[in-house]
Amino acid sequence: MQKKSLIDYNHRKLWFSIIIVGVVLFGYGCIRQEPQKDITQDSKNSQKNSQQEAINENSTFQATLRIEGQNFDTEVESGTTALSLLERVTTQNNITLIIEKTALGQLITTIGNKTNGTDGKYWLYYVNNEAAPVGAADYTIAANDVIEFKFE
């Protein structure tokens, strides 16, 4: 009988040791785990850096302003904002542009004959087919950007 209890004791001791080692290794793995890299963000940053290098070499570069599907390919100086490009293109092409100053910044209310609120639609703008990250007055255009204003 003593032999059986010695085996049970050793068996429990072995299981206890295995559980302790497992917990320690799991905890170590959680602490040592490095954060995963966002590969798409790295790719975007690399692309932006390449564009920035092109800007640094030249003070002007190509960009496209698109208003309701109509493209205006233009040469842009470094530091140009989406709003200043819109103002320049609409002036050069005799397109009506109305901008209101609000507490949150400048709001584009009318381009051409389309005014915010008509049929529940408003002017929105996109950079390279993605919703713009900031207002048009704050977005600095990079080389080969496509700035698009849509009435949706």
Phi and psi in degrees as a GROMACS rama.xvg file:
@    title "Ramachandran Plot"
@    xaxis  label "Phi"
@    yaxis  label "Psi"
@TYPE xy
-66.7555  -32.9275  GLN-2
-63.8646  -41.3946  LYS-3
-64.943  -41.612  LYS-4
-69.7452  -28.9198  SER-5
-68.2843  -39.4366  LEU-6
-65.9884  -44.896  ILE-7
-60.048  -42.1123  ASP-8
-63.0483  -45.8832  TYR-9
-65.8343  -36.9553  ASN-10
-64.2846  -46.4958  HIS-11
-63.0476  -39.7348  ARG-12
-63.3721  -42.0063  LYS-13
-62.9189  -47.3477  LEU-14
-62.5832  -41.1339  TRP-15
-61.1257  -43.0288  PHE-16
-64.3759  -41.4355  SER-17
-63.2645  -43.3459  ILE-18
-64.6457  -43.9889  ILE-19
-61.9429  -46.1043  ILE-20
-61.5068  -42.4938  VAL-21
-61.4479  -44.2681  GLY-22
-63.8037  -42.9996  VAL-23
-63.2649  -46.0603  VAL-24
-64.6552  -40.6418  LEU-25
-61.7382  -46.6791  PHE-26
-61.5181  -41.7366  GLY-27
-63.2843  -41.7235  TYR-28
-63.3568  -37.6439  GLY-29
-67.4405  -38.7551  CYS-30
-71.8432  -40.4735  ILE-31
-79.8683  -14.46  ARG-32
-63.1569  124.835  GLN-33
-85.565  148.049  GLU-34
-64.8308  144.337  PRO-35
-75.2294  142.083  GLN-36
-82.4994  143.513  LYS-37
-88.3143  101.404  ASP-38
-64.2035  -38.1518  ILE-39
-65.4036  -36.4708  THR-40
-67.8671  -40.1847  GLN-41
-60.5698  -41.1315  ASP-42
-63.7787  -43.2452  SER-43
-64.7789  -42.1596  LYS-44
-63.1826  -40.1266  ASN-45
-62.9503  -42.5494  SER-46
-64.801  -43.5515  GLN-47
-63.0854  -40.0003  LYS-48
-63.4864  -40.4198  ASN-49
-62.9628  -42.3755  SER-50
-64.9829  -39.8458  GLN-51
-65.2781  -38.3149  GLN-52
-61.6863  -40.5342  GLU-53
-62.9521  -37.9479  ALA-54
-66.6606  -42.4752  ILE-55
-63.4109  -34.4981  ASN-56
-72.9375  -37.7749  GLU-57
-123.847  146.128  ASN-58
-85.6235  -7.31781  SER-59
-130.283  156.105  THR-60
-156.324  171.489  PHE-61
-88.8244  142.58  GLN-62
-150.868  162.595  ALA-63
-122.96  131.434  THR-64
-106.817  128.611  LEU-65
-121.1  124.257  ARG-66
-117.84  112.745  ILE-67
48.1368  46.1549  GLU-68
87.3831  -10.1538  GLY-69
-93.0825  121.076  GLN-70
-87.0571  139.53  ASN-71
-127.609  94.8631  PHE-72
-78.7877  131.614  ASP-73
-148.376  157.569  THR-74
-89.5231  134.104  GLU-75
-124.041  140.297  VAL-76
-84.5808  148.393  GLU-77
-59.8626  142.265  SER-78
92.561  -3.88229  GLY-79
-71.8994  135.513  THR-80
-94.728  163.065  THR-81
-60.4826  -39.166  ALA-82
-67.6116  -42.8715  LEU-83
-66.9394  -33.2454  SER-84
-67.0471  -42.9508  LEU-85
-59.6205  -45.0199  LEU-86
-60.4312  -44.1897  GLU-87
-64.586  -47.5539  ARG-88
-66.5375  -42.3572  VAL-89
-66.1095  -37.2243  THR-90
-65.0021  -46.9603  THR-91
-64.1566  -26.9956  GLN-92
-109.253  15.4644  ASN-93
50.9133  45.5028  ASN-94
-104.118  130.645  ILE-95
-63.4419  135.001  THR-96
-138.514  122.319  LEU-97
-121.066  127.322  ILE-98
-123.646  129.763  ILE-99
-104.158  140.061  GLU-100
-89.8549  128.058  LYS-101
-124.148  175.141  THR-102
-63.2534  -26.0072  ALA-103
-91.8636  -4.47594  LEU-104
130.614  -159.128  GLY-105
-90.001  136.991  GLN-106
-121.724  121.831  LEU-107
-77.0913  116.271  ILE-108
-105.174  -29.101  THR-109
-142.085  132.568  THR-110
-130.968  126.329  ILE-111
63.4764  -127.5  GLY-112
-105.762  17.7994  ASN-113
-112.317  122.239  LYS-114
-116.841  138.728  THR-115
-46.815  139.702  ASN-116
93.9374  -16.8382  GLY-117
-67.1893  122.213  THR-118
54.8632  28.5128  ASP-119
72.8929  17.4267  GLY-120
-105.878  153.855  LYS-121
-140.931  158.712  TYR-122
-77.8124  124.858  TRP-123
-125.185  152.791  LEU-124
-129.859  152.323  TYR-125
-128.925  151.064  TYR-126
-119.649  117.675  VAL-127
52.1642  47.5931  ASN-128
67.0851  17.2457  ASN-129
-124.412  147.586  GLU-130
-54.2395  136.152  ALA-131
-64.1699  140.84  ALA-132
-77.492  -21.2436  PRO-133
-143.712  174.411  VAL-134
-64.2215  157.725  GLY-135
-59.8794  -30.3226  ALA-136
-73.7206  -18.0752  ALA-137
-106.427  -7.98328  ASP-138
-90.0857  118.199  TYR-139
-89.6334  125.018  THR-140
-71.4149  139.024  ILE-141
-107.161  164.348  ALA-142
-55.1065  136.448  ALA-143
65.7684  13.794  ASN-144
-64.8423  147.95  ASP-145
-115.211  113.08  VAL-146
-99.6355  119.973  ILE-147
-123.749  128.99  GLU-148
-106.479  124.652  PHE-149
-123.705  143.383  LYS-150
-100.369  98.102  PHE-151
